[in-house]
């Protein structure tokens, strides 16, 4: 083997190390993104499929105010107090 062959072989080894480092970085990024997407999907499914998480109940005072305001609008009354 000549001197040129050794330089070429050393260059190939450096390129392989560099490409493997780049590959490892891309692999970590992909894994991180996959984990985040999986967590988001799991949270979405938990909130939509599970019957345990429900919206808060409506308050009676809010319903009464809404009913009064809609009645005043329907009847044409002014409701400056709202």
C-alpha angles and dihedrals in degrees: 000000000000132000092264092056092054092050090049092049092049090049091051091051092050091049091050092051091048094048092047090052090050090048091050091052092050090046091053091049092050092048091050092050092047091051092050092048091048092051091049091049092048091050091048092050091046092053097044104035102035116083092208097079108067133163116265115271118258116258116238093226091055091049092049092050092048091048092048093048093048091048091052092050091048092049093043097245123151113244107190090153092072 
